[in-house]
Amino acid sequence: MEVIEKQLKEFELIDGLLEKKEIFSSERLFKCILGLNKTESKVLGYMLKNKDVRTSEIANALKMDRSSIQRAVQGLSELKLIDRKSMSMKDYTATKELKDAKKQGYLYVYNAKNMESIKIQLKKLLDKWYNSMLKYIKNLENLCECCGFKFEPC
């Protein structure tokens, strides 16, 4: 019983810290629920603040090599957190208000999904995890018997 009381006190402390927003940064939340690494979290954060970005732009802004950024973009794309679209150099130059830039050809730009769709995705994954933990708890007796541990109710 003491262990349970101790855990409840810890949960109350965590809940209080969450209210003060001292525990979960977006990076920790993305890592915990989505399984993103540091680079993917930084890239997603950058894309949430900036629209129509190229991998070279992200690499310069985050002071990282482009191949690391491209791997992160690939991972984010597989998780359907970002969109990739083709854009003409002319449109890109106009969008970014660049002067004297090459205006022929096409390039790929990336955008994060809107925050609401990311929140929905996070909630779905969290609900899925919660339901799997409930199933685990429900089947705990069977799991204990498998291991040779006899479960006897109080």
C-alpha positions in Angstrom: 0.0 0.0 0.0 2.9 2.4 0.8 4.2 1.9 -2.8 0.8 2.9 -4.2 0.6 6.0 -2.0 4.1 7.0 -3.0 3.2 6.7 -6.7 0.0 8.7 -6.2 2.1 11.5 -4.6 4.5 11.4 -7.5 1.6 11.6 -10.0 0.3 14.6 -8.1 3.7 16.3 -8.3 4.0 15.5 -12.0 0.5 16.9 -12.6 1.4 20.1 -10.8 4.6 20.5 -12.9 2.6 19.8 -16.1 0.2 22.6 -15.2 3.2 24.9 -14.8 4.5 23.5 -18.1 7.9 22.6 -16.6 8.0 19.0 -17.7 7.0 18.5 -21.3 8.7 20.4 -24.0 7.4 19.7 -27.5 10.7 17.9 -28.2 10.0 15.5 -25.3 6.4 15.0 -26.3 7.4 14.3 -29.9 10.0 11.8 -28.7 7.7 10.1 -26.2 4.6 9.7 -28.4 5.9 9.8 -32.0 9.3 8.3 -31.4 11.1 11.3 -33.0 14.8 11.8 -32.5 16.3 15.2 -31.6 17.0 16.1 -35.3 13.4 15.2 -36.4 12.0 17.2 -33.5 14.0 20.3 -34.4 13.2 20.0 -38.1 9.4 19.6 -37.3 9.6 22.6 -35.0 11.3 24.6 -37.7 8.7 23.6 -40.2 5.9 24.6 -37.8 7.3 28.1 -37.7 8.3 28.4 -41.3 6.5 27.6 -44.5 7.7 26.3 -47.9 11.2 25.4 -46.7 14.0 23.5 -48.5 16.3 21.1 -46.8 19.2 23.5 -47.4 17.3 26.3 -45.7 16.7 24.0 -42.7 20.3 22.9 -42.6 21.5 26.5 -42.6 19.1 27.6 -39.9 19.8 24.6 -37.6 23.5 24.6 -38.4 23.4 20.9 -39.4 24.5 19.0 -42.4 22.0 18.6 -45.2 22.1 14.7 -45.2 21.0 14.7 -41.6 18.1 17.0 -42.4 17.1 14.9 -45.4 17.0 11.8 -43.2 14.9 13.7 -40.7 12.6 14.9 -43.4 12.2 11.4 -44.8 11.2 10.1 -41.3 8.7 13.0 -40.8 7.3 12.3 -44.2 6.8 8.6 -43.4 4.9 9.6 -40.2 2.7 11.9 -42.4 3.7 14.9 -40.3 4.8 17.0 -43.2 3.9 17.5 -46.9 6.3 17.8 -49.8 5.4 19.7 -52.9 7.1 20.8 -56.1 7.4 24.5 -56.6 8.8 26.6 -59.5 11.9 28.6 -58.8 9.9 31.7 -59.9 7.2 31.0 -57.2 9.8 30.1 -54.6 11.7 33.3 -55.3 8.5 35.3 -54.9 7.4 33.5 -51.8 10.7 34.0 -50.0 11.1 37.5 -51.4 14.6 36.7 -52.9 16.3 39.0 -55.3 18.5 38.0 -58.2 17.7 34.3 -57.6 17.7 31.8 -60.4 14.1 31.8 -61.7 14.1 28.6 -63.9 13.4 25.1 -62.8 11.6 23.4 -60.0 12.5 22.4 -56.4 10.8 20.6 -53.5 9.6 22.5 -50.5 8.3 21.1 -47.3 5.6 22.1 -44.9 4.4 20.7 -41.5 0.8 19.6 -41.3 -1.3 22.1 -39.3 -1.0 21.9 -35.6 -4.6 20.6 -35.2 -3.9 17.6 -37.3 -0.7 16.9 -35.4 -2.6 17.2 -32.1 -5.2 14.7 -33.4 -2.5 12.3 -34.4 -0.8 12.6 -31.0 -4.1 12.0 -29.2 -4.9 8.9 -31.4 -1.5 7.4 -30.6 -1.8 8.2 -26.9 -5.3 6.6 -26.8 -3.9 3.5 -28.6 -1.1 3.2 -26.1 -3.5 3.7 -23.2 -5.9 1.0 -24.5 -2.9 -1.4 -25.0 -1.9 -0.8 -21.3 -5.5 -1.5 -20.2 -5.4 -4.8 -22.0 -2.0 -5.6 -20.5 -3.4 -4.9 -17.0 -6.5 -7.0 -17.7 -4.3 -10.0 -18.8 -1.8 -9.5 -16.0 -3.0 -12.6 -14.2 -2.4 -14.8 -17.3 1.0 -13.3 -17.8 2.1 -14.0 -14.2 0.9 -17.6 -14.4 3.0 -18.1 -17.6 6.1 -17.1 -15.7 5.4 -19.5 -12.8 4.2 -16.7 -10.6 0.9 -17.5 -8.8 -1.4 -14.6 -8.6 -3.7 -14.6 -5.6 -6.3 -11.9 -5.1 -6.3 -10.0 -1.8 
